[in-house]
């Protein structure tokens, strides 16, 4: 068994820095990404800065007084580009896109319906809540209480009883005028009006475009980053060694904890947690009881991890060398910083917004 | 010694033959321990019991020294003391120290101090491969120790590459920067741990039960690595191990640690001859030795340690030609309880864990699910228990189709699943609450629950611990509690995942007798295991998985005595069965024996 000496000058001499043979994807911090993906070749600090500046600029476009729809659409393009250049696994990407859609839809509805933005055309205007609560004694309350109590006596459950009682009370008070005696008016929150105007729709649309851009670029950042890069970046930022080492151990412990969680969750199913319909409180309690074995595992693991660290000769005093953690800061990273400055100007500088600029130009 | 190693490495896989072992250069003691006493600090005023009592050990340089003993004997504590982790990382004051630590420890002629671990003369590989993988890539994991030493990058690369070759993982070098701990198997991780220390060029390597958490393939990988280190690099190795076969094959001398005391130190041949001491201390004993003890046949007035020695010892038997025939009483087959047809399971990423499994389980049988890691046996068991849902195919449990969500959610009441690690499945802070937990979930009323809890605690012998916190029970007790918690829910089928991994002989005996009692009550027991001795001794039927398919269904007898089936399933017979097969080559009418008990019956003097 002979040992070969390596003089790492070219890539051929450093097989350990190349992707494993036959593998198209490598693991990143939480997901996996394609081995050579354009976004990953940018330094992690530049990447973080870029996504932050881009998000800041996107936040500016959502201004309630002057929604900058052109800016939002223009900035959306690099966000989507990042998402597709992140090298995310196709299946995972699809899952995340599916998760984003309902979020955006509800965002759109909230902004379009309940936020009164004055506009040139008003499509719908109807008050649904006056901005104060009337404290009163009413007959429907008695009906409501009676149903809840009866349901509890019958089924020993409360949530379904409340739902049933509320439904019945609503229907009865809608059909039959029931007497009530108001005592006081307490202002809570502000009045809610269903108010749809052209400006409101425009703002909602801008928000959806900008938020989706922010989400996509953030996902791209998380997908491409490997924890080793973070450690290297912290080292380049001259963060004290013990902190870096602590963080790298946290990353590893997180990975172990995720695996433990999976098993513990299965063990809970094996103990019939799903056997009966559970109340919300019960569900929370079951979730909390996962903490007991999680903590037990962590205690047992941490003492062994401590031994393993000591056995490798680790002490807090030592300064350790960089060993393929840091990556060099290259020309492309400077280019990214330049782009960041432009984005930063768009975000906080005296920039009127692309919509205004295009209107002026036209 | 040479023959032992050849035997052990050759017999199972037929890998590298060990031509010769370099003669020991006995220059001095690598380890010298005298009058070592240690007890852990407690949180109360009352001092705890001594974990180590007057331990004295001398390990010569270049020697492979084994330490064995039951769980809780103080083996791991001794390892921690040798590296100086105790008492030097405990922060005792000068007044406190003598109440916890006494004695002298010298490594390589120097007293052990707080800086011993940082001096990189000693490496220590621990039991759990997960916990000692400290970084997120193979390259950084291997380089960690040297990085701390501030070694130049080129030298680190050269040394870790060399170390990786030593442990036979050269193929992982390409792409080491990108290999995540989850990309490696348990055996590979354990070898990486060894390599990480080898890169630091230690003079003494301590291995604390390095194979006990591994499957047979991982075990073999680590053992072959040890053999290579001994053969080629002549390193001083201190091996703490339960497995008598590994100890006998690799160690020059073995020490028996029991309740903190060294009871016996001897070369393997002599060590396994000391039947009284070994039995009194509950040490794990290999099957060949046990056959010799039970039948009285010996090799040079001592128990045989290899198949060649055992064959020689049993020569007089061949001449006799008068063996007692073995009658295995057939177990009456009960009604079917689980019927699977064409069951498949698809992981999220599209790979198939099960590729169409047809299997029927009958009431009252004890059945072993065998196969290498990732062969689908655990997935199948989890589908039976309603933890996973089969992707396609039909699986009936007591006639109910598990495709229905409602059936699956009620399944834990009729199919119990005990996970391998008790710590993953203890959810409460009191032993009695733990047993009650599942009963509450099943909606049992309080009065009945109380009765069942009391009965179950009685059955597993934990009544006196009812108010304890499970965290403070011993590992064996926690395992019993985990079984009890599932048992209380009254399942008719019990799935037990690797109940004996990493346990000593007495814990194995205790858990298996509990399972046998349950079987007598008419329960169906499924054991997922890698332990072939356990299969031969306890199971009536065997189901072997390979790559998501059934490779064999039948009796242990058929499995272990048919060469073709062993080939197909990739399994290995236990030593007692393998010895019988070898005897049958010498004498064709030799009975196909399976267990030590059968050997005793056939040859009873």
Interface residues (C-beta under 8 A of the other chain):
Chain A: X1 X3 X4 X5 X6 X7 X8 X15 X16 X17 X18 X19 X20 X21 X23 X26 X27 X35 X91 X226 X227 X228 X248 X249 X251 X252 X255 X256 X259 X260 X263 X264 X266 X267 X268 X269 X270 X271 X272 X273 X274 X275 X276 X289 X290 X292 X293 X296 X297 X299 X300 X301 X304 X305 X307 X308 X309 X310 X311 X312 X313 X314 X315 X318 X319 X320 X321 X322 X323 X324 X325
Chain B: X80 X83 X85 X89 X117 X118 X119 X120 X122 X123 X124 X126 X127 X128 X130 X131 X132 X133 X134 X135 X136 X137 X139 X140 X143 X144 X145 X146 X147 X148 X149 X150 X151 X152 X153 X154 X156 X157 X158 X161 X162 X165 X166 X172 X173 X174 X175 X176 X177 X178 X179 X180 X181 X182 X183 X196 X197 X200 X232 X349 X350 X382 X385 X386 X387 X408 X409 X410 X412 X413 X416 X417 X419 X421 X423 X424 X425 X426 X427 X428 X429 X437 X438 X441 X442 X443 X471 X485 X486 X489
